[in-house]
Amino acid sequence: QVQLVESGGGLVQAGGSLRLSCAASGSIFNINIMGWFRQAPGKQREMVATISSGSTIYADSIKGRFTISRPDGKNTVYLQMNSLKPEDTAVYYCYVNTVPFWGQGTQVTVSS
């Protein structure tokens, strides 16, 4: 099984930046897709960005502000978040395409 360790969340003012990281360990040979989802209070979990074999997919709401990366195809994925908005406030979850699928989540709070 894969273990996921996330870090980098926190409180930031609108317009600021944060960088999330997620390190995978264990049975990492099954990982083809890594990414980030988020869930705001009272809302469904939504995809933020994914990366697979260098190809990336972004949600429209964060295009041009967030960048996902997975340097050298290693089992750490990053989410650089710039120009943060209050509506970006959510718990951000690392995603991989194998059990357990989700990390424990890291809170991102953007104040206005």
C-alpha positions in Angstrom: 0.0 0.0 0.0 1.0 3.6 -0.6 1.5 6.1 2.2 1.0 9.8 1.4 2.4 12.7 3.5 1.2 16.2 2.7 2.6 19.5 3.9 2.6 23.2 3.1 -0.9 24.3 4.0 -1.6 27.4 6.1 -3.1 30.8 6.4 -2.3 33.4 3.8 -3.7 36.8 2.7 -5.4 37.1 -0.6 -2.9 37.6 -3.4 -0.3 35.5 -1.5 1.3 32.2 -2.4 1.6 28.7 -0.9 3.3 25.6 -2.0 1.8 22.2 -1.2 3.8 19.0 -1.3 2.9 15.3 -1.2 5.4 12.6 -0.8 4.4 9.0 -1.6 6.1 5.9 -0.3 5.5 2.2 -0.1 4.1 0.4 -3.2 4.8 3.4 -5.4 5.2 1.3 -8.6 1.5 1.4 -9.1 1.3 5.2 -9.2 0.7 6.6 -12.6 -1.4 9.7 -11.8 -0.8 12.2 -8.9 -2.8 15.2 -8.2 -4.6 17.5 -5.9 -8.3 17.8 -5.0 -9.9 20.2 -2.6 -13.1 20.3 -0.5 -14.5 23.5 0.9 -17.1 23.4 3.8 -20.4 22.3 2.5 -19.2 21.5 -0.9 -18.2 18.4 -2.8 -14.6 17.4 -3.3 -13.3 18.8 -6.6 -10.3 18.2 -8.8 -7.7 21.0 -8.7 -4.9 19.6 -10.9 -3.5 16.2 -12.0 -0.3 15.1 -13.6 0.5 11.9 -15.5 3.5 11.2 -17.6 4.2 14.9 -17.7 0.7 15.8 -18.9 -1.3 18.1 -16.7 -5.0 18.9 -16.2 -6.2 22.0 -14.3 -9.6 23.1 -13.1 -10.8 26.2 -14.9 -11.0 28.1 -11.6 -7.3 27.9 -10.9 -5.8 28.0 -14.4 -3.0 30.5 -14.7 -2.6 30.7 -10.9 -1.7 27.2 -9.8 1.0 24.9 -11.1 1.4 21.2 -10.5 4.7 19.5 -10.8 6.3 16.2 -10.3 10.0 16.7 -10.8 11.8 13.9 -12.6 8.7 11.7 -12.3 9.6 11.0 -8.7 6.9 10.3 -6.2 6.6 13.7 -4.8 4.0 16.1 -6.3 3.9 19.8 -5.7 1.2 22.4 -6.1 2.4 26.0 -6.4 -0.5 28.3 -5.6 -0.1 31.9 -6.5 -2.6 34.8 -6.5 -4.7 33.0 -3.9 -8.3 34.1 -3.4 -10.6 33.6 -0.5 -12.6 31.1 -2.6 -9.5 28.9 -2.7 -10.0 28.2 1.0 -10.5 24.4 1.5 -8.9 21.3 2.7 -6.5 20.1 -0.1 -6.0 16.4 -0.6 -3.2 14.7 -2.4 -4.5 12.1 -4.9 -2.9 9.0 -6.4 -4.5 6.4 -8.6 -4.0 3.5 -6.2 -5.1 2.7 -2.6 -5.5 4.7 -0.4 -6.1 7.3 -3.2 -6.1 10.2 -0.7 -3.8 11.9 1.7 -4.9 13.1 5.1 -5.5 16.6 3.8 -4.0 20.0 4.5 -5.9 23.1 5.3 -5.5 26.2 3.1 -7.1 29.4 4.4 -7.0 32.6 2.4 -8.1 35.7 4.2 -9.5 38.7 2.4 
